């Protein structure tokens, strides 16, 4: 698999291999996080569209026709939409067009003397019905709409780099098919100008983890999600919230999953050794209370609210819950943004080991980091587990003229990474020299 970006935010050019362990490094504000968030937005959008089928579209149409019928409820002598279910099926199966139905009902609205507001609501209902039916036939339109909303939630600005007019995002997956699958988005002046879709990717879902400190406000995140985590289609724009980035609501939904009937599966799955090792390391287990839907850390029979748990333990708790809820697997990619931040050196090394162990299980993982300590840990355990061929490293090189970054493959020369990231430390190592300068 590969991801190619051209003139996207801080990224001038990136050609990133995916599928095993992908490590992206560089200085602050070099575009590392942008790569992960763009990948998340793209795969979330396309997979959300796949989840929408005729049944869900039928439910949406049925709901909106019921709203239309209610608009006429105050007019006792008016009989419209006697069989909403049959009419919905006719629209989805193309036995009836939205235009014909809308014209008939709008004529009745005129006879009833609808106010301007009632007429506007009626028109809006049919517009949304038409839009959903069009997207059912044309996945390109659905992907465009989904990607627009998710990327706006993540970045709150156009994706095209400052000072440029043309940009593109390309994702290719050759994992399961010789011809592979493609998702290609091109932008002009910050707006999507073209989308090309080909085949089906082997990636069914993706999770982006930004920080473990959010664990104690998961329920708030889920309720405030900018778009529903399964799919925004079928919900009107007026009901969508824009308080937080999409990936936070998505993570909250997964971690707070309380499907107790699946626990037997999790106890016997391929990741059981990793689950046991994490529990042993942090000295407890994370669980969600079925009644309150709150996350707790169980230690020695005591339930500790997530807000009172150390950030380092929460870091491992995120991995634990994602494994427990089957949210990451060989077909569900994981993106970790600077996971070392809340970990002391010993646990950074342990976290590196767990990441490598998950990669050996076939889970595709992308990690961004600017810690030479953490990167060396990944390098060491990849060598120890014999999977170095499945690990690629990329480093950002920023242009002093444009401020944009090109990401180059440094897999065969990691000294470039360590030289770049260790420079600040070298500059403050000579304490005697700075003391003498004050004399």
C-alpha positions in Angstrom: 0.0 0.0 0.0 1.1 3.6 -0.5 -0.1 7.1 0.2 1.0 10.0 -2.0 0.5 13.6 -1.1 1.3 16.7 -3.2 0.9 20.3 -1.9 -1.3 19.2 1.1 -1.0 21.7 4.0 2.6 21.6 5.2 3.5 18.7 2.9 4.9 19.6 -0.5 5.6 16.0 -1.5 5.3 12.6 0.2 5.4 9.1 -1.2 4.7 6.8 1.8 4.7 3.0 1.9 2.1 1.5 4.2 1.1 -2.0 5.3 3.7 -2.9 8.0 5.2 -0.4 10.3 5.6 3.1 8.9 7.6 5.6 11.0 7.3 9.3 10.1 9.7 11.7 11.8 10.8 15.3 11.6 10.8 18.6 13.5 7.7 20.3 14.9 5.4 21.8 12.3 6.9 19.8 9.5 3.6 18.0 8.5 4.0 14.7 10.3 0.6 14.8 11.9 -1.0 16.0 8.7 0.0 12.8 6.9 -1.7 10.7 9.5 -4.9 12.8 9.6 -5.2 12.9 5.8 -4.8 9.1 5.7 -7.5 8.8 8.4 -9.9 11.2 6.6 -9.5 9.5 3.3 -10.0 5.9 4.5 -12.8 6.9 6.9 -14.7 8.6 4.2 -14.4 5.7 1.7 -15.2 3.1 4.3 -18.2 5.1 5.7 -19.6 5.1 2.2 -19.3 1.3 1.9 -21.3 0.9 5.1 -24.3 2.7 3.5 -26.6 0.3 1.6 -30.1 0.3 0.3 -31.6 -0.5 3.6 -30.1 2.5 5.3 -31.1 4.7 2.4 -34.6 3.3 2.6 -34.8 4.1 6.3 -33.7 7.7 5.5 -36.2 8.2 2.8 -39.0 6.7 4.9 -38.1 9.0 7.8 -38.2 12.1 5.6 -41.5 11.2 3.9 -43.0 10.8 7.4 -41.9 14.3 8.2 -43.5 15.5 4.9 -46.7 13.8 5.9 -46.7 15.5 9.3 -46.5 18.9 7.6 -50.0 18.2 6.3 -51.4 16.8 9.5 -53.2 20.1 10.5 -55.1 20.0 7.2 -57.7 17.3 7.9 -59.1 17.0 4.4 -55.7 16.4 2.8 -54.7 12.8 2.1 -51.1 12.3 1.0 -48.5 9.5 1.3 -51.0 6.8 2.5 -48.3 4.1 2.3 -45.0 5.7 3.1 -43.1 2.3 3.2 -44.2 1.4 -0.4 -43.5 4.9 -1.6 -40.0 4.8 -0.1 -39.3 1.4 -1.8 -40.5 2.8 -5.1 -38.1 5.7 -4.8 -35.1 3.5 -3.9 -35.9 1.0 -6.6 -36.5 3.8 -9.2 -40.1 2.9 -9.8 -40.9 6.5 -8.9 -38.8 9.7 -9.3 -38.4 12.3 -6.6 -39.3 15.0 -9.1 -42.7 13.5 -9.8 -43.5 12.9 -6.2 -42.3 16.3 -5.1 -44.3 18.1 -7.8 -47.5 16.3 -6.8 -47.1 17.1 -3.1 -46.0 20.7 -3.7 -49.3 21.2 -5.6 -51.2 20.1 -2.5 -49.1 22.4 -0.4 -50.1 25.4 -2.5 -53.8 24.4 -2.2 -53.4 24.3 1.6 -51.8 27.7 1.6 -48.4 26.7 3.1 -46.4 29.5 4.7 -43.0 30.3 3.2 -41.3 28.5 6.0 -43.5 25.3 5.6 -42.7 25.4 1.8 -39.0 25.8 2.5 -39.1 22.8 4.9 -40.9 20.7 2.3 -38.4 21.6 -0.4 -35.5 20.8 1.9 -36.9 17.4 2.7 -37.1 16.5 -1.0 -33.7 17.9 -1.7 -32.2 15.7 1.0 -34.0 12.6 -0.3 -32.7 13.3 -3.8 -29.2 13.8 -2.6 -29.2 10.5 -0.7 -30.6 8.6 -3.6 -28.0 10.1 -5.9 -25.2 9.1 -3.6 -26.6 5.5 -3.5 -26.1 5.4 -7.2 -22.8 7.4 -7.3 -20.3 6.5 -4.6 -18.0 9.3 -5.9 -20.5 11.9 -4.8 -20.8 10.2 -1.4 -17.1 10.0 -0.9 -16.7 13.7 -1.8 -19.3 14.8 0.7 -18.0 12.5 3.4 -14.4 13.5 2.9 -15.3 17.2 2.9 -17.0 17.0 6.2 -14.4 14.8 7.9 -11.4 16.7 6.6 -13.1 20.0 7.6 -13.6 18.6 11.1 -9.9 17.6 11.3 -8.2 20.6 9.8 -10.8 23.5 9.7 -9.1 24.9 6.6 -8.6 24.0 2.9 -6.1 21.2 2.4 -4.2 22.9 -0.4 -0.8 24.2 0.7 -0.5 28.0 1.1 0.8 29.6 -2.1 -0.3 26.7 -4.4 -3.4 26.1 -6.4 -3.2 22.4 -7.3 -2.9 19.5 -4.9 -3.7 15.8 -4.8 -4.1 12.7 -2.5 -3.6 9.2 -3.9 -4.0 5.9 -2.0 -3.1 2.6 -3.6 -3.7 -0.8 -2.1 -2.3 -3.9 -3.8 -2.6 -6.2 -0.8 -5.3 -8.5 -2.0 -5.6 -8.0 -5.7 -3.0 -7.9 -8.5 -4.6 -4.8 -10.0 -5.1 -3.2 -6.6 -7.5 -0.5 -5.6 -7.1 3.3 -6.0 -8.5 6.4 -4.4 -7.4 9.6 -6.1 -8.5 13.1 -5.1 -7.4 16.2 -6.9 -7.9 19.8 -5.6 -8.0 23.1 -7.3 -7.8 26.2 -5.2 -8.6 24.2 -2.1 -11.7 22.4 -3.4 -12.1 18.9 -4.7 -12.1 19.0 -8.5 -12.1 15.3 -9.2 -12.4 11.9 -7.5 -11.4 8.6 -9.0 -12.3 5.3 -7.3 -11.2 1.8 -8.4 -11.6 -1.5 -6.6 -11.9 -2.3 -2.9 -9.2 -1.7 -0.4 -8.2 -4.4 2.1 -8.5 -1.7 4.9 -12.0 -1.7 6.4 -11.3 0.9 9.1 -8.7 3.2 10.6 -8.2 4.6 14.1 -6.2 7.8 14.8 -4.9 8.1 18.4 -3.7 11.6 19.3 -3.4 11.6 23.0 -4.3 9.3 25.9 -5.3 12.2 28.1 -8.7 12.2 26.5 -9.7 9.0 28.1 -11.4 10.6 31.1 -13.7 12.6 28.8 -14.6 9.9 26.3 -18.4 10.2 26.9 -18.2 13.9 26.3 -16.2 13.4 23.1 -18.7 10.8 21.8 -21.6 13.2 22.5 -19.8 16.2 20.9 -18.5 14.3 17.9 -18.5 16.6 14.8 -20.0 13.8 12.7 -21.6 10.5 13.7 -18.9 7.9 14.0 -20.5 5.3 11.8 -21.6 7.5 9.0 -23.1 11.0 8.7 -25.3 10.1 5.8 -28.9 9.9 6.7 -28.6 12.7 9.3 -29.3 16.3 8.2 -26.6 18.9 8.4 -28.6 20.8 10.9 -28.2 18.0 13.4 -24.5 17.7 13.0 -22.2 19.2 15.6 -18.8 20.7 15.0 -17.2 20.8 18.4 -14.3 18.3 18.1 -12.3 16.6 15.4 -13.8 13.5 13.9 -11.0 11.2 15.1 -11.7 11.9 18.8 -15.3 10.9 18.5 -14.3 7.8 16.6 -11.8 6.8 19.2 -14.3 7.4 22.0 -16.9 5.3 20.3 -14.5 2.4 20.0 -13.0 2.5 23.5 -16.4 2.8 25.1 -17.8 -0.2 23.3 -19.5 -2.4 25.8 -20.3 -5.5 23.8 -19.9 -8.0 26.6 -21.1 -10.8 24.4 -17.9 -10.5 22.4 -15.6 -10.9 25.4 -15.2 -14.6 24.9 -13.9 -13.9 21.4 -11.4 -11.4 22.7 -10.2 -13.8 25.4 -9.2 -16.3 22.8 -8.1 -14.1 20.0 -4.6 -13.7 18.5 -3.8 -10.7 20.7 -4.3 -12.4 24.0 -0.6 -12.5 24.9 -0.4 -8.7 24.2 -3.5 -8.0 26.3 -2.0 -10.0 29.2 1.4 -8.3 28.9 -0.3 -4.8 28.9 -2.3 -5.7 32.0 0.7 -7.0 33.8 2.8 -3.9 32.9 0.2 -1.4 34.1 -0.9 -3.6 37.0 -4.6 -3.6 36.2 -7.2 -3.5 33.5 -9.5 -1.0 31.8 -13.2 -1.7 31.6 -16.4 0.2 30.8 -19.3 0.2 33.3 -22.3 -1.1 31.5 -24.7 1.3 33.3 -22.8 4.5 33.4 -20.8 4.0 30.2 -17.8 5.4 32.0 -14.2 4.0 31.6 -12.5 2.7 34.8 -9.1 1.3 35.6 -9.4 -1.8 37.8 -6.5 -2.4 40.1 -6.6 -4.8 43.1 -10.4 -4.9 43.0 -10.7 -1.1 43.1 -12.3 0.9 40.3 -10.4 4.0 39.6 -12.0 6.7 37.4 -10.0 7.4 34.2 -9.4 11.0 35.3 -7.4 9.8 38.2 -5.1 7.5 36.2 -1.6 8.5 35.2 -1.2 9.5 31.5 1.4 6.7 31.0 -1.1 4.1 32.0 -3.7 5.6 29.8 -1.4 5.3 26.8 -1.3 1.6 27.3 -5.0 1.6 28.1 -5.8 2.9 24.7 -4.0 0.0 23.0 -5.7 -2.4 25.5 -9.3 -1.1 24.7 -8.7 -1.0 21.0 -7.6 -4.7 21.1 -10.4 -5.7 23.4 -13.1 -4.1 21.1 -11.6 -5.5 18.0 -11.0 -2.0 16.7 -7.6 -2.8 15.2 -6.7 -5.9 13.2 -5.1 -6.9 9.9 -7.8 -5.0 8.1 -8.1 -2.1 10.5 -5.2 0.4 10.5 -3.8 2.2 13.5 -2.2 5.7 13.4 -0.3 6.8 16.5 0.6 10.5 16.7 3.7 11.0 18.9 2.8 8.2 21.4 6.0 8.7 23.4 4.9 12.1 24.9 3.3 10.8 28.1 5.7 7.9 28.7 8.9 7.8 30.8 11.9 6.2 29.1 11.3 2.6 30.4 7.7 2.6 29.2 8.6 4.2 25.9 10.7 1.1 25.2 7.9 -1.2 26.3 5.4 0.7 24.1 7.8 0.2 21.2 7.9 -3.5 21.9 4.1 -3.7 21.9 3.9 -1.8 18.6 6.3 -4.2 16.9 4.5 -7.2 18.4 1.2 -6.0 16.8 2.9 -5.5 13.5 4.2 -9.1 13.6 0.5 -10.0 13.9 -0.2 -8.3 10.6 -1.7 -5.0 12.0 -0.7 -2.1 9.7 0.5 0.8 11.9 1.7 4.3 11.2 3.7 6.2 13.9 4.8 9.8 13.9 7.5 10.8 16.4 10.3 13.3 16.9 12.0 11.3 19.7 15.3 9.6 18.7 14.9 7.4 21.9 11.5 6.1 20.7 12.6 5.6 17.1 15.6 3.6 18.2 13.3 1.5 20.3 11.2 0.6 17.3 14.3 -0.1 15.3 15.7 -2.4 18.0 12.6 -4.5 18.4 12.0 -4.7 14.7 15.4 -6.2 14.4 14.9 -8.5 17.4 11.6 -9.8 15.9 13.1 -10.2 12.4 10.6 -7.8 10.7 13.0 -5.0 9.5 11.9 -5.6 6.0 8.3 -4.6 7.0 9.4 -1.3 8.5 10.0 2.0 6.6 11.2 5.3 8.0 10.5 8.8 6.5 11.9 12.1 7.5 10.7 15.6 6.7 13.0 18.1 5.1 11.6 21.6 5.2 12.3 24.3 2.6 13.5 27.6 4.1 11.8 29.4 1.2 8.3 27.9 1.2 8.1 26.3 4.7 6.8 23.1 3.1 8.2 19.7 3.6 9.3 16.8 1.4 9.3 13.5 3.1 12.2 11.2 2.0 12.8 7.5 2.7 15.6 7.2 5.2 15.2 3.5 6.0 18.7 2.7 4.9 20.3 5.8 6.6 18.7 6.4 10.0 21.7 8.5 11.0 20.1 11.4 9.2 17.2 11.1 11.7 19.3 10.9 14.8 21.5 13.7 13.6 18.5 16.0 13.0 16.7 15.1 16.3 19.8 15.1 18.5 21.1 18.5 17.4 19.2 20.5 20.2 20.7 18.2 22.9 24.2 18.6 21.6 23.8 22.4 21.7 23.2 22.4 25.4 25.5 19.6 26.5 28.6 21.8 27.1 27.6 23.3 30.5 31.2 24.2 31.3 31.5 26.3 28.2 28.4 28.4 29.0 29.6 28.9 32.5 33.0 30.1 31.3 31.3 32.5 28.9 29.8 34.4 31.9 33.2 35.0 33.5 
